[in-house]
Amino acid sequence: DGVDLTGSSFFAVMINVKFTDCNMHGAGFDDVNMRNSTFNNINLSEVTFSLINMDGVGFTEASMRDARFSNVNLSEASFTNVDLANVEITKANLRGMKINGVLVSDLFARFEST
């Protein structure tokens, strides 16, 4: 039924890693290079990401409720069918980031024009 990594801490180079069917509730990622990794059918609720390179990372069918991103590179990252309720993102590179196929920069432009 998947791997339970609840509350785990990650400090490593994790380029091109594929996480599938995992419970990572409350996990912490600190100073990790996760470029081009994928997260499919994952519980990432209340996870913290700090000092992370997430360039090109893909999240699909995930719960990220109450997750915290700080000092992260989310350029070219994609979020598809992801619950982002109460997510906090500070000090982040969002260039090319997409949510359900829409560029985040386009979402901000639409919001600012209303």
VOGUNU-410059 format. One record per atom (N, C-alpha, C): residue in three letters; atom name; x, y, z. Coordinates in pm, whole numbers. Layout:
REM residues N
BADO  paba  lumnu       x       y       z
BADO   ALA     CA       X       Y       Z
...
This chain:
REM residues 114
BADO  paba  lumnu       x       y       z
BADO   ASP      N      81    -121       0
BADO   ASP     CA       0       0       0
BADO   ASP      C      84     126       0
BADO   GLY      N     211     117     -14
BADO   GLY     CA     297     234     -16
BADO   GLY      C     388     240     105
BADO   VAL      N     477     336     103
BADO   VAL     CA     578     351     206
BADO   VAL      C     537     461     303
BADO   ASP      N     553     437     432
BADO   ASP     CA     521     538     533
BADO   ASP      C     651     607     575
BADO   LEU      N     667     733     532
BADO   LEU     CA     784     814     565
BADO   LEU      C     743     933     650
BADO   THR      N     636     917     727
BADO   THR     CA     584    1024     813
BADO   THR      C     694    1079     902
BADO   GLY      N     709    1212     901
BADO   GLY     CA     803    1278     989
BADO   GLY      C     950    1260     955
BADO   SER      N     981    1199     843
BADO   SER     CA    1121    1176     806
BADO   SER      C    1192    1307     774
BADO   SER      N    1324    1305     787
BADO   SER     CA    1407    1420     749
BADO   SER      C    1497    1379     634
BADO   PHE      N    1508    1468     535
BADO   PHE     CA    1588    1439     417
BADO   PHE      C    1695    1546     400
BADO   PHE      N    1822    1503     390
BADO   PHE     CA    1936    1590     369
BADO   PHE      C    2027    1520     270
BADO   ALA      N    2006    1537     142
BADO   ALA     CA    2086    1463      45
BADO   ALA      C    2067    1519     -95
BADO   VAL      N    2143    1467    -187
BADO   VAL     CA    2120    1493    -329
BADO   VAL      C    2022    1387    -376
BADO   MET      N    1908    1433    -428
BADO   MET     CA    1802    1340    -468
BADO   MET      C    1755    1374    -609
BADO   ILE      N    1846    1386    -702
BADO   ILE     CA    1813    1423    -839
BADO   ILE      C    1747    1305    -910
BADO   ASN      N    1637    1333    -980
BADO   ASN     CA    1562    1233   -1058
BADO   ASN      C    1504    1119    -975
BADO   VAL      N    1475    1143    -848
BADO   VAL     CA    1415    1041    -763
BADO   VAL      C    1264    1037    -787
BADO   LYS      N    1206     918    -787
BADO   LYS     CA    1062     901    -806
BADO   LYS      C     999     850    -678
BADO   PHE      N     911     933    -619
BADO   PHE     CA     835     893    -502
BADO   PHE      C     693     860    -547
BADO   THR      N     644     743    -515
BADO   THR     CA     510     702    -555
BADO   THR      C     442     631    -438
BADO   ASP      N     314     665    -416
BADO   ASP     CA     233     601    -312
BADO   ASP      C     301     605    -175
BADO   CYS      N     342     725    -132
BADO   CYS     CA     408     741      -3
BADO   CYS      C     329     835      88
BADO   ASN      N     340     811     217
BADO   ASN     CA     288     904     316
BADO   ASN      C     410     975     375
BADO   MET      N     424    1104     345
BADO   MET     CA     538    1183     393
BADO   MET      C     489    1296     483
BADO   HIS      N     373    1277     544
BADO   HIS     CA     313    1379     630
BADO   HIS      C     416    1429     732
BADO   GLY      N     434    1562     738
BADO   GLY     CA     522    1621     838
BADO   GLY      C     671    1603     815
BADO   ALA      N     709    1552     700
BADO   ALA     CA     852    1532     670
BADO   ALA      C     921    1667     651
BADO   GLY      N    1052    1666     659
BADO   GLY     CA    1129    1787     638
BADO   GLY      C    1240    1765     537
BADO   PHE      N    1250    1857     442
BADO   PHE     CA    1356    1855     342
BADO   PHE      C    1438    1980     363
BADO   ASP      N    1568    1966     393
BADO   ASP     CA    1652    2080     424
BADO   ASP      C    1783    2071     347
BADO   ASP      N    1809    2174     265
BADO   ASP     CA    1932    2181     186
BADO   ASP      C    1950    2058      98
BADO   VAL      N    1847    2034      14
BADO   VAL     CA    1845    1916     -73
BADO   VAL      C    1835    1960    -219
BADO   ASN      N    1908    1891    -306
BADO   ASN     CA    1894    1911    -451
BADO   ASN      C    1801    1802    -501
BADO   MET      N    1678    1842    -539
BADO   MET     CA    1576    1747    -581
BADO   MET      C    1540    1763    -730
BADO   ARG      N    1630    1825    -805
BADO   ARG     CA    1601    1857    -944
BADO   ARG      C    1543    1737   -1020
BADO   ASN      N    1435    1765   -1094
BADO   ASN     CA    1369    1667   -1182
BADO   ASN      C    1314    1543   -1111
BADO   SER      N    1292    1551    -982
BADO   SER     CA    1229    1439    -911
BADO   SER      C    1077    1445    -928
BADO   THR      N    1009    1335    -901
BADO   THR     CA     864    1330    -916
BADO   THR      C     799    1274    -790
BADO   PHE      N     681    1327    -761
BADO   PHE     CA     600    1283    -647
BADO   PHE      C     462    1249    -700
BADO   ASN      N     424    1123    -697
BADO   ASN     CA     296    1078    -749
BADO   ASN      C     216    1007    -641
BADO   ASN      N      91    1053    -623
BADO   ASN     CA       1     993    -523
BADO   ASN      C      66     994    -385
BADO   ILE      N      98    1116    -340
BADO   ILE     CA     176    1135    -217
BADO   ILE      C     100    1223    -118
BADO   ASN      N     112    1191      11
BADO   ASN     CA      64    1280     116
BADO   ASN      C     185    1361     164
BADO   LEU      N     187    1491     128
BADO   LEU     CA     293    1583     170
BADO   LEU      C     236    1692     260
BADO   SER      N     130    1662     332
BADO   SER     CA      70    1759     422
BADO   SER      C     168    1796     532
BADO   GLU      N     173    1925     564
BADO   GLU     CA     257    1979     671
BADO   GLU      C     405    1951     653
BADO   VAL      N     449    1931     528
BADO   VAL     CA     590    1911     497
BADO   VAL      C     659    2046     488
BADO   THR      N     787    2052     525
BADO   THR     CA     865    2174     509
BADO   THR      C     978    2150     409
BADO   PHE      N     993    2246     319
BADO   PHE     CA    1100    2245     221
BADO   PHE      C    1181    2372     243
BADO   SER      N    1308    2360     278
BADO   SER     CA    1391    2477     305
BADO   SER      C    1527    2462     235
BADO   LEU      N    1568    2568     164
BADO   LEU     CA    1694    2567      91
BADO   LEU      C    1700    2451      -9
BADO   ILE      N    1598    2443     -94
BADO   ILE     CA    1584    2329    -184
BADO   ILE      C    1589    2372    -330
BADO   ASN      N    1660    2294    -413
BADO   ASN     CA    1653    2311    -558
BADO   ASN      C    1550    2211    -609
BADO   MET      N    1433    2264    -649
BADO   MET     CA    1325    2180    -698
BADO   MET      C    1298    2210    -846
BADO   ASP      N    1402    2251    -917
BADO   ASP     CA    1390    2281   -1059
BADO   ASP      C    1338    2159   -1135
BADO   GLY      N    1225    2176   -1203
BADO   GLY     CA    1169    2068   -1285
BADO   GLY      C    1099    1958   -1208
BADO   VAL      N    1075    1976   -1080
BADO   VAL     CA    1008    1873   -1000
BADO   VAL      C     860    1865   -1039
BADO   GLY      N     805    1745   -1039
BADO   GLY     CA     664    1726   -1072
BADO   GLY      C     587    1664    -957
BADO   PHE      N     474    1726    -923
BADO   PHE     CA     384    1675    -820
BADO   PHE      C     252    1640    -888
BADO   THR      N     205    1517    -872
BADO   THR     CA      79    1474    -933
BADO   THR      C      -3    1397    -829
BADO   GLU      N    -133    1431    -823
BADO   GLU     CA    -224    1361    -731
BADO   GLU      C    -166    1360    -589
BADO   ALA      N    -141    1479    -535
BADO   ALA     CA     -79    1489    -403
BADO   ALA      C    -158    1582    -312
BADO   SER      N    -146    1559    -182
BADO   SER     CA    -197    1652     -84
BADO   SER      C     -78    1725     -24
BADO   MET      N     -81    1858     -34
BADO   MET     CA      26    1940      23
BADO   MET      C     -31    2042     121
BADO   ARG      N    -145    2010     182
BADO   ARG     CA    -208    2102     277
BADO   ARG      C    -108    2145     384
BADO   ASP      N    -105    2276     408
BADO   ASP     CA     -22    2334     514
BADO   ASP      C     128    2311     494
BADO   ALA      N     172    2282     373
BADO   ALA     CA     316    2268     345
BADO   ALA      C     381    2406     347
BADO   ARG      N     511    2409     376
BADO   ARG     CA     588    2534     382
BADO   ARG      C     710    2523     292
BADO   PHE      N     725    2622     202
BADO   PHE     CA     840    2631     113
BADO   PHE      C     915    2759     147
BADO   SER      N    1044    2750     175
BADO   SER     CA    1123    2869     207
BADO   SER      C    1260    2858     141
BADO   ASN      N    1299    2966      70
BADO   ASN     CA    1428    2967      -1
BADO   ASN      C    1439    2848     -96
BADO   VAL      N    1341    2838    -187
BADO   VAL     CA    1338    2725    -280
BADO   VAL      C    1339    2772    -425
BADO   ASN      N    1393    2687    -510
BADO   ASN     CA    1389    2708    -654
BADO   ASN      C    1282    2615    -710
BADO   LEU      N    1167    2672    -745
BADO   LEU     CA    1057    2595    -804
BADO   LEU      C    1043    2621    -953
BADO   SER      N    1151    2669   -1017
BADO   SER     CA    1142    2697   -1160
BADO   SER      C    1112    2570   -1238
BADO   GLU      N    1021    2583   -1332
BADO   GLU     CA     977    2472   -1418
BADO   GLU      C     911    2358   -1341
BADO   ALA      N     878    2377   -1214
BADO   ALA     CA     806    2275   -1136
BADO   ALA      C     661    2270   -1183
BADO   SER      N     597    2154   -1168
BADO   SER     CA     457    2142   -1207
BADO   SER      C     377    2074   -1096
BADO   PHE      N     257    2125   -1076
BADO   PHE     CA     164    2074    -976
BADO   PHE      C      35    2038   -1049
BADO   THR      N       1    1910   -1054
BADO   THR     CA    -118    1865   -1126
BADO   THR      C    -209    1787   -1030
BADO   ASN      N    -331    1837   -1015
BADO   ASN     CA    -427    1776    -922
BADO   ASN      C    -368    1764    -782
BADO   VAL      N    -318    1877    -733
BADO   VAL     CA    -255    1883    -601
BADO   VAL      C    -337    1975    -511
BADO   ASP      N    -362    1930    -389
BADO   ASP     CA    -431    2012    -289
BADO   ASP      C    -326    2105    -227
BADO   LEU      N    -336    2236    -258
BADO   LEU     CA    -241    2335    -209
BADO   LEU      C    -301    2426    -103
BADO   ALA      N    -404    2380     -33
BADO   ALA     CA    -470    2462      69
BADO   ALA      C    -371    2502     178
BADO   ASN      N    -370    2630     209
BADO   ASN     CA    -288    2687     317
BADO   ASN      C    -138    2669     297
BADO   VAL      N     -93    2647     174
BADO   VAL     CA      51    2637     147
BADO   VAL      C     114    2775     160
BADO   GLU      N     232    2780     218
BADO   GLU     CA     306    2905     232
BADO   GLU      C     436    2895     154
BADO   ILE      N     459    2993      64
BADO   ILE     CA     581    2996     -16
BADO   ILE      C     648    3130       5
BADO   THR      N     773    3129      55
BADO   THR     CA     848    3253      74
BADO   THR      C     986    3238      11
BADO   LYS      N    1035    3349     -43
BADO   LYS     CA    1169    3354    -104
BADO   LYS      C    1186    3240    -203
BADO   ALA      N    1110    3244    -311
BADO   ALA     CA    1112    3135    -408
BADO   ALA      C    1126    3185    -551
BADO   ASN      N    1192    3105    -634
BADO   ASN     CA    1198    3128    -777
BADO   ASN      C    1083    3047    -838
BADO   LEU      N     984    3117    -895
BADO   LEU     CA     867    3051    -952
BADO   LEU      C     866    3056   -1105
BADO   ARG      N     977    3093   -1167
BADO   ARG     CA     984    3106   -1312
BADO   ARG      C     946    2974   -1380
BADO   GLY      N     845    2979   -1462
BADO   GLY     CA     802    2862   -1538
BADO   GLY      C     721    2760   -1459
BADO   MET      N     693    2788   -1332
BADO   MET     CA     614    2694   -1250
BADO   MET      C     470    2691   -1299
BADO   LYS      N     411    2571   -1302
BADO   LYS     CA     273    2555   -1350
BADO   LYS      C     188    2484   -1246
BADO   ILE      N      63    2528   -1238
BADO   ILE     CA     -38    2461   -1157
BADO   ILE      C    -148    2419   -1252
BADO   ASN      N    -172    2289   -1262
BADO   ASN     CA    -270    2232   -1356
BADO   ASN      C    -251    2288   -1497
BADO   GLY      N    -126    2298   -1539
BADO   GLY     CA     -93    2339   -1676
BADO   GLY      C     -90    2489   -1700
BADO   VAL      N    -121    2571   -1599
BADO   VAL     CA    -123    2716   -1615
BADO   VAL      C       1    2775   -1548
BADO   LEU      N      72    2861   -1621
BADO   LEU     CA     189    2926   -1562
BADO   LEU      C     147    3012   -1444
BADO   VAL      N     218    3002   -1334
BADO   VAL     CA     187    3081   -1216
BADO   VAL      C     197    3230   -1247
BADO   SER      N     291    3268   -1332
BADO   SER     CA     303    3410   -1369
BADO   SER      C     175    3459   -1436
BADO   ASP      N     108    3373   -1514
BADO   ASP     CA     -20    3411   -1576
BADO   ASP      C    -129    3424   -1472
BADO   LEU      N    -127    3337   -1371
BADO   LEU     CA    -227    3346   -1263
BADO   LEU      C    -210    3479   -1188
BADO   PHE      N     -85    3517   -1157
BADO   PHE     CA     -61    3642   -1087
BADO   PHE      C    -102    3760   -1173
BADO   ALA      N     -75    3755   -1303
BADO   ALA     CA    -112    3864   -1393
BADO   ALA      C    -264    3882   -1395
BADO   ARG      N    -339    3773   -1397
BADO   ARG     CA    -485    3781   -1397
BADO   ARG      C    -536    3838   -1266
BADO   PHE      N    -473    3798   -1154
BADO   PHE     CA    -514    3845   -1023
BADO   PHE      C    -488    3995   -1008
BADO   GLU      N    -370    4040   -1054
BADO   GLU     CA    -331    4180   -1042
BADO   GLU      C    -416    4272   -1129
BADO   SER      N    -471    4218   -1237
BADO   SER     CA    -549    4303   -1328
BADO   SER      C    -694    4319   -1285
BADO   THR      N    -737    4248   -1182
BADO   THR     CA    -876    4260   -1138
BADO   THR      C    -892    4357   -1024
